[in-house]
Amino acid sequence: MVSGGPSDDDVSKPERAACGHHPLGPEEVSALNEEQSRRREEGQTMAEYAVVLGVITPVLVLLFAAMSEAVADRLMTVVGFLS
């Protein structure tokens, strides 16, 4: 180390960043890592919802299509009973 220059303790965070040092302390880096991890998890959750919705929707459409004739027959029975 060059003597006579300021030590890391004497240099403020913006000056450390300009000198090539990381501007954040270990606690700040840890907090940022946790925040990035949470954002990734939220993104994964949204993707999981999209996959579930993409699987359930066609199943429901096919189910309603298969039941539509039976439902129409039952409704006609009720209409005939009420007439």
C-alpha positions as CSV (number, residue, x, y, z in Angstrom):
1,M,0.0,0.0,0.0
2,V,1.2,3.5,-0.8
3,S,1.9,5.5,2.4
4,G,0.6,8.9,2.8
5,G,-2.7,8.2,0.9
6,P,-6.0,8.1,2.6
7,S,-7.0,4.7,4.1
8,D,-10.3,3.0,3.2
9,D,-11.7,4.4,6.5
10,D,-10.9,7.9,5.5
11,V,-12.6,7.7,2.1
12,S,-16.4,8.3,1.8
13,K,-18.6,5.7,-0.1
14,P,-18.8,7.8,-3.4
15,E,-15.1,8.3,-3.4
16,R,-14.6,4.5,-2.8
17,A,-16.8,3.8,-5.8
18,A,-14.7,6.1,-7.9
19,C,-11.5,4.4,-6.7
20,G,-12.9,1.0,-7.8
21,H,-14.0,-0.2,-4.3
22,H,-17.5,-1.6,-3.8
23,P,-19.7,1.3,-2.5
24,L,-21.9,-0.9,-0.3
25,G,-21.1,-2.5,3.0
26,P,-21.7,-6.2,3.7
27,E,-25.1,-5.5,5.3
28,E,-26.3,-3.5,2.4
29,V,-25.1,-6.2,-0.1
30,S,-27.0,-8.8,2.0
31,A,-30.1,-6.7,2.0
32,L,-29.9,-6.2,-1.8
33,N,-29.4,-10.0,-2.3
34,E,-32.5,-10.7,-0.2
35,E,-34.5,-8.2,-2.2
36,Q,-33.4,-9.7,-5.6
37,S,-34.2,-13.2,-4.3
38,R,-37.7,-12.0,-3.3
39,R,-38.3,-10.5,-6.7
40,R,-37.2,-13.7,-8.4
41,E,-39.6,-15.7,-6.2
42,E,-42.4,-13.3,-7.1
43,G,-41.6,-13.8,-10.8
44,Q,-41.6,-17.5,-10.4
45,T,-45.0,-17.4,-8.6
46,M,-46.5,-15.4,-11.5
47,A,-45.1,-18.0,-14.0
48,E,-46.6,-20.8,-11.9
49,Y,-50.0,-19.1,-11.9
50,A,-49.8,-18.8,-15.7
51,V,-49.0,-22.4,-16.1
52,V,-51.8,-23.5,-13.8
53,L,-54.2,-21.2,-15.6
54,G,-53.0,-22.5,-19.0
55,V,-53.7,-26.1,-17.9
56,I,-57.0,-25.6,-16.1
57,T,-58.7,-23.4,-18.8
58,P,-58.7,-26.0,-21.6
59,V,-59.9,-28.7,-19.2
60,L,-62.8,-26.4,-18.1
61,V,-63.7,-25.6,-21.7
62,L,-63.8,-29.3,-22.7
63,L,-65.8,-30.1,-19.6
64,F,-68.4,-27.5,-20.3
65,A,-68.6,-28.5,-24.0
66,A,-69.1,-32.2,-23.0
67,M,-71.8,-31.2,-20.4
68,S,-73.6,-28.6,-22.6
69,E,-76.0,-31.1,-24.3
70,A,-77.0,-32.7,-21.0
71,V,-77.6,-29.3,-19.4
72,A,-79.7,-28.2,-22.3
73,D,-81.8,-31.4,-22.1
74,R,-82.4,-30.8,-18.3
75,L,-83.4,-27.2,-19.0
76,M,-85.9,-28.3,-21.6
77,T,-87.3,-30.8,-19.1
78,V,-87.9,-28.0,-16.6
79,V,-89.4,-25.8,-19.3
80,G,-91.7,-28.6,-20.3
81,F,-92.7,-29.1,-16.7
82,L,-93.5,-25.4,-16.2
83,S,-95.5,-25.1,-19.4
